[in-house]
């Protein structure tokens, strides 16, 4: 027992807690935003592809800013990167105020894009920082522990989305037969409702921006240990050569892109899947809750299992489990298929931090740039939902317009997450031992 290395050294406990709180903070942003695809579609009368631009803007911001964030952190420090990230996060959230005033979808998308510049800084900084806070042998387990707090923030974000946005949208009102009223109104009546609903969407984001500013002040006042080079020299070319010779890093980056794409598709289109079964958006959030709860449970279970099972082997097992649940969501009709869709979240719980940990293992100072590429891989969350939206639009803007392979297009569209989980499985079975990675 005494020979086991400490998961978190005592002298790093406070920095660990503060940095771990950031995982909840960006989890909140992720899951208050996922239901906004359906909300903007309804309020602004968009098709599925146009509505998916919410995720394109949100996760596109990660792709744009991750590498600049790595350069910044390499030149300055982890703490400075965190402070800049929190500043951009707050600025993007507060921009929802003028976006609502102008009633401009493009302005909302630009606000989300800037907000995720901040998230890119936070994730590029926080993930490798947590990995460095203790022995390398417990790094993946430590990151799984920190990542376990991400779905707690996500649950809070989903709660706010349901109680303070979806439940308050006048465009969700239905008649006695359960048909939406908004589409039948004249343009003047729609304009009144649109103004109201865009303010409803605006308010939680502006409040979030103020909370993030408070967090920025706390971090600024606390002395944080640093893990950085003795010099600020940026050897980008040699670093890239080393990284792209490392198979675990290269394949891990690709696996991360497919995983994030799958996660965002599952968590975004669970609302459309439920709506196809006659469940309204506000009620569908309950299934979003369930998905996050089983995801959270999975995180804690996996943190425990990683003490006894190698990370690559457990990743392969959970990828198979994810594929099984996804096949159920595609081919099992009715509410059971929706339960299967919820179940995917348990299987996904292990994936992000474990792929991340495997890809960065043994990279030393190169991990700062490697982390940026792994954050850039979040662009999968921008691309994949748009592709799924295209499938949903094949027969029209509804979700059950046509049948493909015996199921409606909303069910069939989950063929994309299925393919993504297959890529994660292939990465898991091809992982090389760290001693042979160089």
Secondary structure, DSSP 8 states (H G I E B T S, - for coil): -TTS--SS-GGGHHHHHHHHHHHHHHHHHHHHHTTHHHHHHHHHT--HHHHHHHHHHHHHHHHHHHHHHHHHHHHS-HHHHHHHHHHHHHHHHHTHHHHHHHT-HHHHHHHHHHHHHHHHHHHHHHHHHHHHSS-GGGHHHHHHHHHTTHHHHHHHHHHHIIIIIGGG-GGG-B-TTS-BSGGGS-HHHHHHHHHHHHHHHHHHHHHHHHHHHHHHHHHHHS-------SS----HHHHHHHHHT-HHHHHHHHHHHHHHHHHHHHHHHHHHHHHHTT--HHHHHHHHHHHHHHHHHHHHHHHHHTTTS-HHHHHHHHHHHHHHHHHHHHHS-HHHHHHHHHHHHHHHTTHHHHHHHHHHTT-GGGHHHHHHHHHHGGGHHHHHHHHHHHHHTSS-SSSSSSEETTEEHHHHTTHHHHHHHHHHHHHHHH---GGG--
